[in-house]
Amino acid sequence: VTFLAILELMKRKLVEIEQVASFADLYVLGKGEEQS
């Protein structure tokens, strides 16, 4: 496995993490709107 291949995998993982984080943010925002 080359260093570049590892970088590509890390980039994909970061994208996944960012998507999950933004989804969590939207979920929290939705919850907050329900309570107010």
PDB file of N, CA, C, O and CB in Angstrom:
ATOM      1  N   VAL A   1       0.859  -1.200   0.000  1.00  0.00           N
ATOM      2  CA  VAL A   1       0.000   0.000   0.000  1.00  0.00           C
ATOM      3  C   VAL A   1       0.885   1.236   0.000  1.00  0.00           C
ATOM      4  O   VAL A   1       1.790   1.370   0.824  1.00  0.00           O
ATOM      5  CB  VAL A   1      -0.966   0.013   1.238  1.00  0.00           C
ATOM      6  N   THR A   2       0.611   2.137  -0.935  1.00  0.00           N
ATOM      7  CA  THR A   2       1.419   3.350  -1.033  1.00  0.00           C
ATOM      8  C   THR A   2       0.914   4.429  -0.084  1.00  0.00           C
ATOM      9  O   THR A   2      -0.207   4.372   0.422  1.00  0.00           O
ATOM     10  CB  THR A   2       1.418   3.873  -2.467  1.00  0.00           C
ATOM     11  N   PHE A   3       1.774   5.407   0.137  1.00  0.00           N
ATOM     12  CA  PHE A   3       1.423   6.523   1.012  1.00  0.00           C
ATOM     13  C   PHE A   3       0.224   7.284   0.447  1.00  0.00           C
ATOM     14  O   PHE A   3      -0.656   7.713   1.194  1.00  0.00           O
ATOM     15  CB  PHE A   3       2.627   7.473   1.189  1.00  0.00           C
ATOM     16  N   LEU A   4       0.198   7.447  -0.879  1.00  0.00           N
ATOM     17  CA  LEU A   4      -0.913   8.164  -1.518  1.00  0.00           C
ATOM     18  C   LEU A   4      -2.232   7.432  -1.302  1.00  0.00           C
ATOM     19  O   LEU A   4      -3.270   8.059  -1.091  1.00  0.00           O
ATOM     20  CB  LEU A   4      -0.649   8.336  -3.021  1.00  0.00           C
ATOM     21  N   ALA A   5      -2.186   6.107  -1.357  1.00  0.00           N
ATOM     22  CA  ALA A   5      -3.403   5.325  -1.149  1.00  0.00           C
ATOM     23  C   ALA A   5      -3.930   5.545   0.270  1.00  0.00           C
ATOM     24  O   ALA A   5      -5.137   5.651   0.486  1.00  0.00           O
ATOM     25  CB  ALA A   5      -3.136   3.819  -1.402  1.00  0.00           C
ATOM     26  N   ILE A   6      -3.016   5.611   1.226  1.00  0.00           N
ATOM     27  CA  ILE A   6      -3.414   5.847   2.618  1.00  0.00           C
ATOM     28  C   ILE A   6      -4.048   7.231   2.747  1.00  0.00           C
ATOM     29  O   ILE A   6      -5.049   7.404   3.442  1.00  0.00           O
ATOM     30  CB  ILE A   6      -2.193   5.717   3.574  1.00  0.00           C
ATOM     31  N   LEU A   7      -3.447   8.222   2.062  1.00  0.00           N
ATOM     32  CA  LEU A   7      -3.998   9.579   2.092  1.00  0.00           C
ATOM     33  C   LEU A   7      -5.412   9.593   1.527  1.00  0.00           C
ATOM     34  O   LEU A   7      -6.298  10.248   2.075  1.00  0.00           O
ATOM     35  CB  LEU A   7      -3.100  10.548   1.301  1.00  0.00           C
ATOM     36  N   GLU A   8      -5.622   8.872   0.433  1.00  0.00           N
ATOM     37  CA  GLU A   8      -6.957   8.815  -0.181  1.00  0.00           C
ATOM     38  C   GLU A   8      -7.973   8.237   0.802  1.00  0.00           C
ATOM     39  O   GLU A   8      -9.080   8.757   0.943  1.00  0.00           O
ATOM     40  CB  GLU A   8      -6.925   7.967  -1.476  1.00  0.00           C
ATOM     41  N   LEU A   9      -7.583   7.157   1.478  1.00  0.00           N
ATOM     42  CA  LEU A   9      -8.484   6.532   2.454  1.00  0.00           C
ATOM     43  C   LEU A   9      -8.824   7.504   3.578  1.00  0.00           C
ATOM     44  O   LEU A   9      -9.975   7.599   4.004  1.00  0.00           O
ATOM     45  CB  LEU A   9      -7.850   5.255   3.036  1.00  0.00           C
ATOM     46  N   MET A  10      -7.802   8.230   4.057  1.00  0.00           N
ATOM     47  CA  MET A  10      -8.017   9.184   5.138  1.00  0.00           C
ATOM     48  C   MET A  10      -8.966  10.286   4.687  1.00  0.00           C
ATOM     49  O   MET A  10      -9.836  10.719   5.442  1.00  0.00           O
ATOM     50  CB  MET A  10      -6.680   9.785   5.606  1.00  0.00           C
ATOM     51  N   LYS A  11      -8.789  10.735   3.439  1.00  0.00           N
ATOM     52  CA  LYS A  11      -9.660  11.793   2.909  1.00  0.00           C
ATOM     53  C   LYS A  11     -11.110  11.318   2.883  1.00  0.00           C
ATOM     54  O   LYS A  11     -12.023  12.047   3.270  1.00  0.00           O
ATOM     55  CB  LYS A  11      -9.207  12.216   1.488  1.00  0.00           C
ATOM     56  N   ARG A  12     -11.306  10.084   2.419  1.00  0.00           N
ATOM     57  CA  ARG A  12     -12.669   9.542   2.358  1.00  0.00           C
ATOM     58  C   ARG A  12     -13.271   9.447   3.751  1.00  0.00           C
ATOM     59  O   ARG A  12     -14.441   9.770   3.952  1.00  0.00           O
ATOM     60  CB  ARG A  12     -12.675   8.158   1.685  1.00  0.00           C
ATOM     61  N   LYS A  13     -12.469   9.004   4.710  1.00  0.00           N
ATOM     62  CA  LYS A  13     -12.949   8.890   6.087  1.00  0.00           C
ATOM     63  C   LYS A  13     -13.340  10.263   6.623  1.00  0.00           C
ATOM     64  O   LYS A  13     -14.359  10.402   7.298  1.00  0.00           O
ATOM     65  CB  LYS A  13     -11.873   8.248   6.990  1.00  0.00           C
ATOM     66  N   LEU A  14     -12.524  11.284   6.319  1.00  0.00           N
ATOM     67  CA  LEU A  14     -12.824  12.635   6.785  1.00  0.00           C
ATOM     68  C   LEU A  14     -14.136  13.118   6.196  1.00  0.00           C
ATOM     69  O   LEU A  14     -14.932  13.757   6.884  1.00  0.00           O
ATOM     70  CB  LEU A  14     -11.691  13.600   6.419  1.00  0.00           C
ATOM     71  N   VAL A  15     -14.364  12.816   4.928  1.00  0.00           N
ATOM     72  CA  VAL A  15     -15.617  13.220   4.278  1.00  0.00           C
ATOM     73  C   VAL A  15     -16.791  12.554   4.989  1.00  0.00           C
ATOM     74  O   VAL A  15     -17.806  13.197   5.259  1.00  0.00           O
ATOM     75  CB  VAL A  15     -15.608  12.845   2.763  1.00  0.00           C
ATOM     76  N   GLU A  16     -16.649  11.269   5.290  1.00  0.00           N
ATOM     77  CA  GLU A  16     -17.720  10.548   5.991  1.00  0.00           C
ATOM     78  C   GLU A  16     -17.985  11.181   7.348  1.00  0.00           C
ATOM     79  O   GLU A  16     -19.135  11.387   7.736  1.00  0.00           O
ATOM     80  CB  GLU A  16     -17.357   9.056   6.162  1.00  0.00           C
ATOM     81  N   ILE A  17     -16.905  11.489   8.065  1.00  0.00           N
ATOM     82  CA  ILE A  17     -17.035  12.083   9.397  1.00  0.00           C
ATOM     83  C   ILE A  17     -17.734  13.436   9.304  1.00  0.00           C
ATOM     84  O   ILE A  17     -18.594  13.758  10.125  1.00  0.00           O
ATOM     85  CB  ILE A  17     -15.649  12.239  10.065  1.00  0.00           C
ATOM     86  N   GLU A  18     -17.354  14.233   8.287  1.00  0.00           N
ATOM     87  CA  GLU A  18     -17.973  15.549   8.116  1.00  0.00           C
ATOM     88  C   GLU A  18     -19.459  15.411   7.824  1.00  0.00           C
ATOM     89  O   GLU A  18     -20.270  16.189   8.325  1.00  0.00           O
ATOM     90  CB  GLU A  18     -17.283  16.328   6.988  1.00  0.00           C
ATOM     91  N   GLN A  19     -19.819  14.411   7.005  1.00  0.00           N
ATOM     92  CA  GLN A  19     -21.228  14.200   6.676  1.00  0.00           C
ATOM     93  C   GLN A  19     -22.010  13.824   7.929  1.00  0.00           C
ATOM     94  O   GLN A  19     -23.113  14.321   8.155  1.00  0.00           O
ATOM     95  CB  GLN A  19     -21.379  13.105   5.599  1.00  0.00           C
ATOM     96  N   VAL A  20     -21.432  12.943   8.739  1.00  0.00           N
ATOM     97  CA  VAL A  20     -22.101  12.528   9.973  1.00  0.00           C
ATOM     98  C   VAL A  20     -22.241  13.721  10.914  1.00  0.00           C
ATOM     99  O   VAL A  20     -23.278  13.894  11.553  1.00  0.00           O
ATOM    100  CB  VAL A  20     -21.319  11.381  10.665  1.00  0.00           C
ATOM    101  N   ALA A  21     -21.192  14.545  10.998  1.00  0.00           N
ATOM    102  CA  ALA A  21     -21.218  15.705  11.883  1.00  0.00           C
ATOM    103  C   ALA A  21     -22.289  16.694  11.449  1.00  0.00           C
ATOM    104  O   ALA A  21     -23.022  17.221  12.286  1.00  0.00           O
ATOM    105  CB  ALA A  21     -19.849  16.387  11.912  1.00  0.00           C
ATOM    106  N   SER A  22     -22.386  16.951  10.151  1.00  0.00           N
ATOM    107  CA  SER A  22     -23.389  17.904   9.671  1.00  0.00           C
ATOM    108  C   SER A  22     -24.789  17.336   9.877  1.00  0.00           C
ATOM    109  O   SER A  22     -25.725  18.078  10.172  1.00  0.00           O
ATOM    110  CB  SER A  22     -23.157  18.241   8.177  1.00  0.00           C
ATOM    111  N   PHE A  23     -24.931  16.026   9.723  1.00  0.00           N
ATOM    112  CA  PHE A  23     -26.227  15.390   9.961  1.00  0.00           C
ATOM    113  C   PHE A  23     -26.604  15.533  11.433  1.00  0.00           C
ATOM    114  O   PHE A  23     -27.759  15.808  11.761  1.00  0.00           O
ATOM    115  CB  PHE A  23     -26.192  13.892   9.549  1.00  0.00           C
ATOM    116  N   ALA A  24     -25.628  15.346  12.314  1.00  0.00           N
ATOM    117  CA  ALA A  24     -25.877  15.479  13.750  1.00  0.00           C
ATOM    118  C   ALA A  24     -26.276  16.916  14.073  1.00  0.00           C
ATOM    119  O   ALA A  24     -27.169  17.144  14.889  1.00  0.00           O
ATOM    120  CB  ALA A  24     -24.627  15.065  14.568  1.00  0.00           C
ATOM    121  N   ASP A  25     -25.613  17.891  13.434  1.00  0.00           N
ATOM    122  CA  ASP A  25     -25.952  19.296  13.654  1.00  0.00           C
ATOM    123  C   ASP A  25     -27.398  19.556  13.254  1.00  0.00           C
ATOM    124  O   ASP A  25     -28.142  20.201  13.992  1.00  0.00           O
ATOM    125  CB  ASP A  25     -25.002  20.218  12.863  1.00  0.00           C
ATOM    126  N   LEU A  26     -27.800  19.055  12.083  1.00  0.00           N
ATOM    127  CA  LEU A  26     -29.171  19.246  11.608  1.00  0.00           C
ATOM    128  C   LEU A  26     -30.153  18.606  12.583  1.00  0.00           C
ATOM    129  O   LEU A  26     -31.208  19.170  12.871  1.00  0.00           O
ATOM    130  CB  LEU A  26     -29.350  18.651  10.192  1.00  0.00           C
ATOM    131  N   TYR A  27     -29.803  17.430  13.084  1.00  0.00           N
ATOM    132  CA  TYR A  27     -30.672  16.716  14.015  1.00  0.00           C
ATOM    133  C   TYR A  27     -30.861  17.532  15.293  1.00  0.00           C
ATOM    134  O   TYR A  27     -31.975  17.664  15.800  1.00  0.00           O
ATOM    135  CB  TYR A  27     -30.088  15.324  14.346  1.00  0.00           C
ATOM    136  N   VAL A  28     -29.754  18.079  15.804  1.00  0.00           N
ATOM    137  CA  VAL A  28     -29.815  18.881  17.031  1.00  0.00           C
ATOM    138  C   VAL A  28     -30.635  20.146  16.788  1.00  0.00           C
ATOM    139  O   VAL A  28     -31.431  20.549  17.637  1.00  0.00           O
ATOM    140  CB  VAL A  28     -28.390  19.248  17.522  1.00  0.00           C
ATOM    141  N   LEU A  29     -30.436  20.775  15.616  1.00  0.00           N
ATOM    142  CA  LEU A  29     -31.207  21.980  15.285  1.00  0.00           C
ATOM    143  C   LEU A  29     -32.693  21.653  15.249  1.00  0.00           C
ATOM    144  O   LEU A  29     -33.514  22.410  15.767  1.00  0.00           O
ATOM    145  CB  LEU A  29     -30.753  22.571  13.925  1.00  0.00           C
ATOM    146  N   GLY A  30     -33.036  20.530  14.640  1.00  0.00           N
ATOM    147  CA  GLY A  30     -34.434  20.120  14.565  1.00  0.00           C
ATOM    148  C   GLY A  30     -35.012  19.902  15.951  1.00  0.00           C
ATOM    149  O   GLY A  30     -36.138  20.312  16.232  1.00  0.00           O
ATOM    150  N   LYS A  31     -34.241  19.255  16.817  1.00  0.00           N
ATOM    151  CA  LYS A  31     -34.695  19.003  18.177  1.00  0.00           C
ATOM    152  C   LYS A  31     -34.919  20.319  18.903  1.00  0.00           C
ATOM    153  O   LYS A  31     -35.911  20.483  19.614  1.00  0.00           O
ATOM    154  CB  LYS A  31     -33.680  18.134  18.938  1.00  0.00           C
ATOM    155  N   GLY A  32     -33.992  21.262  18.722  1.00  0.00           N
ATOM    156  CA  GLY A  32     -34.100  22.561  19.389  1.00  0.00           C
ATOM    157  C   GLY A  32     -35.346  23.303  18.953  1.00  0.00           C
ATOM    158  O   GLY A  32     -36.008  23.942  19.771  1.00  0.00           O
ATOM    159  N   GLU A  33     -35.674  23.223  17.662  1.00  0.00           N
ATOM    160  CA  GLU A  33     -36.854  23.922  17.154  1.00  0.00           C
ATOM    161  C   GLU A  33     -38.125  23.311  17.727  1.00  0.00           C
ATOM    162  O   GLU A  33     -39.095  24.023  17.984  1.00  0.00           O
ATOM    163  CB  GLU A  33     -36.889  23.879  15.618  1.00  0.00           C
ATOM    164  N   GLU A  34     -38.125  21.998  17.927  1.00  0.00           N
ATOM    165  CA  GLU A  34     -39.303  21.332  18.486  1.00  0.00           C
ATOM    166  C   GLU A  34     -39.567  21.823  19.911  1.00  0.00           C
ATOM    167  O   GLU A  34     -40.716  22.033  20.300  1.00  0.00           O
ATOM    168  CB  GLU A  34     -39.117  19.796  18.471  1.00  0.00           C
ATOM    169  N   GLN A  35     -38.497  22.002  20.680  1.00  0.00           N
ATOM    170  CA  GLN A  35     -38.635  22.369  22.088  1.00  0.00           C
ATOM    171  C   GLN A  35     -39.079  23.816  22.252  1.00  0.00           C
ATOM    172  O   GLN A  35     -39.845  24.114  23.169  1.00  0.00           O
ATOM    173  CB  GLN A  35     -37.321  22.148  22.820  1.00  0.00           C
ATOM    174  N   SER A  36     -38.627  24.720  21.397  1.00  0.00           N
ATOM    175  CA  SER A  36     -38.924  26.146  21.570  1.00  0.00           C
ATOM    176  C   SER A  36     -40.363  26.486  21.198  1.00  0.00           C
ATOM    177  O   SER A  36     -40.767  27.645  21.289  1.00  0.00           O
ATOM    178  CB  SER A  36     -37.970  26.981  20.733  1.00  0.00           C
TER     179      SER A  36
END
